[in-house]
Amino acid sequence: MTVMRVPGGAALGAASWVVARRGIRRTLRTPQIIVMGLVQSVAFLFIFRYVFGGAIGTGGIGRAGMSYVDYMIPGLLTVSGLFAGMSAAVAVADDLISGYLDRLKSLPMPRLAVIAGQVLADAVRVTLILAVSAALAFAVGFRVHAGWGSALAGFGLCVLFGFAFVWMFVALGLLTANPQAAQGVGFLALPLSFVSSAYVPVDTMPGWLRGFAENQPVTVMMDTVRALTQGEAAEALLGHGSGHYVTRALAWTAGIIAVSAAVAVTRLRRT
């Protein structure tokens, strides 16, 4: 297997890691980035666990033998990974207007490494936020009912999904080329999180909305994590086994990464 390398320059992997280290150091020197991501995740956790949970956790969820907290947490973790990646759009837009990306492009290194390093750094941050959110989920009553192996696979899929959306937000940051605009565009992820099965089953929604909510990628990933963590109760509620949802989730994730990476690389070449 050949390694991508610019003649006389660094290989893709080495160059990406150098850029990623810079991004990780920037995050550590600006802990507000991690803190705000955690605060948002914790706020949603407590609101839907203790404020709305008693009213929402009825109907089909209970009849399937699943408690509301076990239903809601897989959706919340998926959303947490999605929201944690939003700051990637602002970071890459800021790097673009500051001239940092131009300086990297002038170096003997693959163009892909310029954004792959940023994506890797943000993926580390997303993983950290998801790990803390998962620990808090167990503290408020979430339990695994399908074995720890499949539960860890579900967590890995949440991380992979967050990684995919980091690519999407990086592409959006390059397209907007403005930190304020990138922040605004990032919040377009909100409809994906609420028009989904994150907090209520999609069969409670109007028919004209249900089709979108049931088949959009965020819902597919949430249902996958539910099937992997809740076993038979999730299958009774969702109607399919975990294999069905894992296949769909991986297809969506691969598609998001492929399209976003292509857009990001094309945009970088034109800047």
N, C-alpha and C positions, 0 to 999 in steps of 0.2 A: 504494500500500500504506500503510495507516495504522499509526502507531507507538503502542504501548500507553503511555498516560500518565495519571497521576493528576491530576485538575484542580488546577492550581496547583503541581504537583509535577514530579518528574524522570521522564524517559522510561525505559522498561524497560532499554534498552541502557546508558544512562549510569549508572543506579542500580546495575545488575548489575556494571559495571566498578568502581565505587567500592567495593562490597562485596568484589569479587574482589581488588582491590589490598590491602585490609586482610588478606585471607586469605594472599596471597602474602608480605606483609611478616611475618606471624606465622610462616610456614614458614621464611623466611630467618633470623628471630631465634631459631628453634628448630631448628637444623640436624640435631638428633638424629632428627627425623621423616624427613628424606631419608636420613640415614646408615643408620638401621635398615631402611628399605625396600631400600636397596642391599645391605646385609649379608645380608639374607634371600635376595635374588636371587642374589648371588654364591655363597652357601653351597649353594643348590640346584644351581647351575651346576657347581661343582667336585665335589660329591658324585655327581651323576649322570653327569658327564663322565669322572671319573677313578676313582671308587670302584665304582659299579655298572655303568658303561658297558661294560666288557669282558665281563661276564656277560650283560647284557641284549641287547646289539647282535648278536643272532643270529636265525636263523629267517627269517620273512617279510621283515623289513627288509632283510637282506643279499641275499636272493634277488631283491628288487625293484631291486637295484643302488644302494641308499641306505645310507650309513654311519650309525651310530647317532647321532653328533653332529649330522648334518644332520636326522635324524628328531626328535631330542629338543629342539633349540633352538627351533623354532616353538612347541612346547608350553610350553617354559619361559618364553618371552616373553609368551605369552598369560596364563600363571599370574602372572607378575610384574606385569602390568597389573591383574589381579584383586586380588592381595594389596596392591598399592600404594594401592588405593582404600579399603582397610579402615579406615584412620585417619579417613576422612571421617565415619564414624558417630560416633566418639568426639568429634571436633571440633564437630559440629553439636549433639550432646547436651550438651556442655559450654557452648556458646553459649546453649542453651535454658535450662539451669538457672541460668546466671549473669545472665540478664535481658537479654543482648545482643540476642537476637532480638526481645524485646518492645520494646526501644528503637527498633529498625529499623522494626517494624510501626507505631509511633506517628508515623513520619515520612511526609510526602506522597510516597510512592513505591509502585510496584506490589508486591503481596505476593510475586509470583513472583521479583522481583529479590532478595529476601532470601535465597532458597536458590540461585537461579541463579548469583549471585556466588560463593557457597561452592563450588558445583560447578565453576565455571570455575577457581577457584584450585587446587582439587585436581586438575583435569585437567592444569594446567601441571606440577604435581609428578609426576603419573603419567607424563607425556611425558618429563620429565627422567630419571626412573628407567629407563624403557624404552630411551631413547637410550644411556645408560651400559651397560645390560645387553646391548644389541645390539653395542656396540663390544667388550665383553668376549667375546661369543660368537665373533666373528671371531678374537679373540686365541687362543681354545682350539681352533680348527680348523673352525668352521662356514663353509660356502661356499654361494654362490648358484649354482644351475644352470638358472635359467629367465629370465635377463635382469634387469637392475637396475630397469627400470620396474615389472615385476610385483612385485619384491622390495620396492620402496618402497611399492607399494600394500598389500602384506602388513603392513608396519610401520604404515602409516596405519590399517589395520583393527584392529591391536592397540591403538593409541591410542584409536580410536573405541569399541572394546569396553571398555577401561578407563574411558572417559568414561561409558558406560552403567552400569557397575557402581558408579561414584561416585554416580550418581543413586540406585541401589538402596541403597547404604550410608547416604546422606543420609536417605532415607526410613526406614531402620531406626533411625537415630539419633534422629529425631523421634518415632518410635513408642515407643522405649524410654525416652527422656527422662532417661537416666542414663548417664554415661560408662563406668562399669564394666560395666553390662548391655550397652551398645552394643558394647563390645570383645568380650564373650563371644558375642553374636549374630553379630558379624562373622566369627568363626572357623567359622561354618556353611559358609563358602566352601571350607573344606578338603575336604569330601567331593566337591565339584564338581571340584576340581583333581586329586584322586587317582583317583576313579572316572571316568576319562576316558582319552583316548589320549595324555596328556601324555608318559608315559615308556615305555609299551608299547602295542602295537596292541590294540584292544578285542577282536579275535577270540581272544585268549589268555584271556579272562575266561569264567567260567561263563555258560551261556545265560541264566539268570534275571537276571544283572547286565549282560550285554552290551547288551540292548535299551535300558536307561537310559543306559549309558555312551556308546553310539553316537549317540544322538539329543539328548543334553543340550547346551545352548548352548556350553559351554566346549570340548567335543570338536569341535563344528561349526566354531568359530573356529580351533582348532588345525589341523584338516585343511585349512581354507581357506588358512592361512598356509603350510602345507607345499606345497600345490598351487601357490601363487604363487611360492615360492622354489626348489622342487626339480623342477618340470616333469614330464617323462615318468616319472621314477622314482616320484614321488609318485602320479601317476595310475595306474601299474601296481600300487602297493600299496593305494591307496584305492578304485580302481574307477571313479572319475568324474573329469572334467576340472575345472579351476579355476572355470569359470562356474557349475557346479552348486553348489559350496560357497560361492562369493561370494554367490549369491542367498540361500541359507539363512542365512549369517552376518549379512547385512544385515537379514533379516527378524527374526531373534532379537534383534539389537541394537536395532532400532526398537521392538520389543515391550517389551523391558526398560526402555528410556527412557520410553516412553509410560505404562506401568503405574506405574513408580517415581515419575515426575514427578507423576502424578495423586494417588498416595498421599501424597507429600510435601506438595503444595499443600493437599490436604484436611486433613491433620493440622495444618499450620501455621495454617490458618484457625480450627481448633478449640482451639488453645492460648491 
